[in-house]
């Protein structure tokens, strides 16, 4: 009987944590679309949310290693990925862990490539135009949270 009640409690925590995570990612996506910036408070809130039911080793390795590809890309291509995207993926790496952070990155970037390839193919525009990356990364990270 105790097992059933504790299982239900952790499921409620998972649901509540996911709902708050969804709201934060929705906010950061909307903000990035409007301003092409990501507020610093978002990263802190995601990390604080990640402290609930934490796996310390997985969270720390996610915080360190998940943003490295974004950081390298930001350093090599100055106008591409911004520091907000790097920090967002560091926070998501902490929240989702190493494997989840990379999976969220992969899903988000795949969605971004597909959507923008279709959009620019329809518009017959071959120019490199910047677009907000946070909405795509948010979708990838939230689906990763739900699936894994």
N, C-alpha and C positions, 0 to 999 in steps of 0.2 A: 504494500500500500504506500509506503514512504517513497519507493522508487517511482510510482506513478505520479505522485504529487510533485516530486523534484523534477521529473521529466517535463511535466506540464509547465512548471515554473521556468525552466530553461527555454522551452519553446516560446513562452511569452516574452522572455528576455530577447530571444532571437527576433521575434516579430517586432517588438518595440524598437530594438536597435536598428533593424532594417528599415522601419518606417522613418526614424529620425535621419538615417543615412540617405534615404530617398529624398527627403525634404532638403537636406544640405546639398546634395548633388543637383537637385532641381534648381535651387537658388544659384549655385555657382554656374550652372549652364545658362540660365537666364541672364545673369550678370555679365557673363563672358560674351554672350550674343550682343547685348546692348552696348558694352563699353570696350570689349576686347581686352579686358583685364580681369584678374581674379583677386578678390580681397584676401589679405593675409589671415583674417580671422577664421576663414573657412578651413584652412589647413590645421589650425590649432583645434578647432571643434572636432574635426575628423579624428585627429590623434586622441583627443580626450574620449571620444566615443569608442575608439579602438581599445581603450583601457578596460572596458567592460568585457569580462570573460577572456582575458588576454592569454596568448601563448607567447611569453617574452622572447624566446629565441627566434621564433618565426616572425614576430612583429619587428624586431630590431633588424634582422637580415632583410626583410621587405623594405624597411625604411631606408636602408643603406643601398641596396642593390637595384631595386626597381627603378629609381629615377636616373640611374647612370646612362642608359641609352638616350634619354631625353636631354640630359645635361650635355652629353657629347654632341648631339645634334644642335642644341642651342649654341654651343661654343663654335661649331664649325659653320653653321648657317645663321648668321646674326639676326635676320628678320623672320626666321621661321618660328620655331618653338620659343616661347617666352619663359621667363623665370617662374611665372605663376603656374604654368603647366608642369614644370619640373617639381615644384613644391607640392602641387596637387597629387602628382603620382607618388611622391615620397610619403605623403599622408595616407594615400590609398594603399601603398605598399605596407605601411604600418598596420592599417585597418584589416586588410585582407591577407597579410602574410606574403611570403616570398612567391610561392606558386600562384596564389590568387592575384597578386599584384601584376605579375607578368601575364597571366591569363587575361586580366582586365585590360591591360595595355594592348595586348594583341587584338582582342575583340574590338576595343574602341578604335584603334588605328585601322583595322580592317573595315569597319563600318564607315569611317571617315573617307577612306580611299574609294570605296564603292559608291557612296552617296555623292561625293564630289566629282568622281569620274563620270557618273551618269548626268549630274547637273551640268557640268561644263561641256559634255558631249551634246546635250540637248541645246545648249546656248551657242554651240559652235565657237567656243572661246578657248583658245589654247594657252592663254596667258597664265602665269603663276600668280594667283590671287590669294591673299591670306584669308583664312577663315578661322573662326573660333574653334579650338580643339576640345575645350572642356566639355561641351555637350556629348561628343562622341566618346570621350574617355569616361564620362559619367555613366553612359549607357552600358559600356563594356564592363565597368567595375560593378555596377549594380547587378547586372545579369550574373556576373561571377559570384557575387555575394549570395544570390538566390540559388545558384546551381551547385556551388561547392561550399 
